[in-house]
Amino acid sequence: MSWDAVAELLASMAAQQEEKVLALARGLVPHLTREDLRNPHDFAALVESGDFNYEDGILAGLRAAETAVRAARPRPPNG
């Protein structure tokens, strides 16, 4: 599998998980925006939800994997 294919797969998985987290969060806090998800601790309903925190943790892991793949990808030699 190529580096590009791995990066695309992780990006797709993260995007799907982000939608799942947003839908779950909006079930708890209906007016929530995508920007609000960057600070979920501002919303008591999110802080107290085990389901939200679990799914948000999966999203954080996927984003960490994306970063790790970018960092590990071989760079072309400097000419």
Stockholm file with secondary structure:
# STOCKHOLM 1.0

chainA/1-79         MSWDAVAELLASMAAQQEEKVLALARGLVPHLTREDLRNPHDFAALVESGDFNYEDGILAGLRAAETAVRAARPRPPNG
#=GR chainA/1-79 SS CCHHHHHHHHHHHHHHHHHHHHHHHHHHSTTCCTGGGGCGGGCHHHHTCHHHHHHHHHHHHHHHHHHHHHHHSCCCCCC
#=GC SS_cons        CCHHHHHHHHHHHHHHHHHHHHHHHHHHSTTCCTGGGGCGGGCHHHHTCHHHHHHHHHHHHHHHHHHHHHHHSCCCCCC
//
